[in-house]
């Protein structure tokens, strides 16, 4: 891929991450904060994938996959705790 395109994508994702952080700070309810944190990890996964593509190194893809799995489990656990007061 073109390095300029990957750089533009990484810059866009960084701005998007900053906007989501501001949104998470200003959120009024805990449910919105949980969704904002999930969106932040999704953007971080995208940044890791773009970084892996620009460096042509596969271990960043492994880190992105691990982060996505941890993000999914933590989002489900936080949502269940918020809804029912317990995780299991």
C-alpha positions as CSV (number, residue, x, y, z in Angstrom):
1,X,0.0,0.0,0.0
2,X,1.0,3.6,-0.4
3,X,2.7,5.0,2.6
4,X,1.0,8.3,2.3
5,X,-2.4,6.7,2.4
6,X,-1.5,4.8,5.5
7,X,-0.1,7.9,7.2
8,X,-3.3,9.8,6.4
9,X,-5.4,6.9,7.8
10,X,-3.3,7.0,11.0
11,X,-3.7,10.7,11.4
12,X,-7.4,10.4,10.8
13,X,-7.7,7.7,13.5
14,X,-5.7,9.8,15.9
15,X,-8.1,12.7,15.5
16,X,-11.0,10.3,15.9
17,X,-9.5,8.9,19.0
18,X,-9.1,12.4,20.5
19,X,-12.8,13.1,19.7
20,X,-13.9,9.9,21.4
21,X,-11.8,10.7,24.5
22,X,-13.5,14.1,24.8
23,X,-16.9,12.4,24.2
24,X,-16.2,9.9,27.0
25,X,-15.1,12.6,29.4
26,X,-18.3,14.6,28.7
27,X,-20.7,11.7,28.8
28,X,-23.4,11.9,31.4
29,X,-24.3,8.2,31.9
30,X,-22.1,5.1,32.6
31,X,-23.6,3.3,29.6
32,X,-22.4,6.0,27.2
33,X,-19.0,5.9,28.8
34,X,-18.8,2.1,28.3
35,X,-19.7,2.5,24.6
36,X,-17.1,5.3,24.2
37,X,-14.4,3.1,25.8
38,X,-15.3,0.3,23.4
39,X,-15.1,2.8,20.5
40,X,-11.7,3.9,21.7
41,X,-10.4,0.4,21.7
42,X,-11.8,-0.2,18.3
43,X,-9.9,2.9,17.0
44,X,-6.8,1.7,18.7
45,X,-7.1,-1.7,17.0
46,X,-7.4,0.2,13.7
47,X,-4.3,2.2,14.4
48,X,-2.4,-1.0,15.3
49,X,-3.5,-2.6,12.0
50,X,-2.5,0.5,10.0
51,X,0.8,0.6,11.8
52,X,1.4,-3.1,11.0
53,X,0.6,-2.5,7.4
54,X,3.0,0.5,7.2
55,X,5.9,-1.4,8.9
56,X,5.1,-4.7,7.3
57,X,5.4,-6.5,10.6
58,X,2.9,-9.1,11.7
59,X,3.3,-8.9,15.5
60,X,1.3,-5.7,15.6
61,X,-1.6,-7.6,14.1
62,X,-1.3,-10.1,17.0
63,X,-1.5,-7.2,19.5
64,X,-4.5,-5.8,17.6
65,X,-6.3,-9.1,17.9
66,X,-5.5,-9.5,21.6
67,X,-6.7,-5.9,22.2
68,X,-9.9,-6.6,20.3
69,X,-10.6,-9.8,22.4
70,X,-9.9,-8.1,25.7
71,X,-12.1,-5.2,24.6
72,X,-15.0,-7.4,23.8
73,X,-14.9,-9.3,27.0
74,X,-14.5,-6.1,29.1
75,X,-17.4,-4.4,27.3
76,X,-19.7,-7.4,27.9
77,X,-18.6,-7.6,31.6
78,X,-19.1,-3.9,32.2
79,X,-22.5,-3.9,30.4
80,X,-23.7,-6.9,32.4
81,X,-22.5,-5.3,35.7
82,X,-24.3,-2.0,34.8
83,X,-27.5,-3.8,33.9
84,X,-27.7,-6.5,36.6
85,X,-25.2,-5.5,39.2
86,X,-23.2,-8.7,38.7
87,X,-21.0,-10.1,35.9
88,X,-21.7,-13.8,36.0
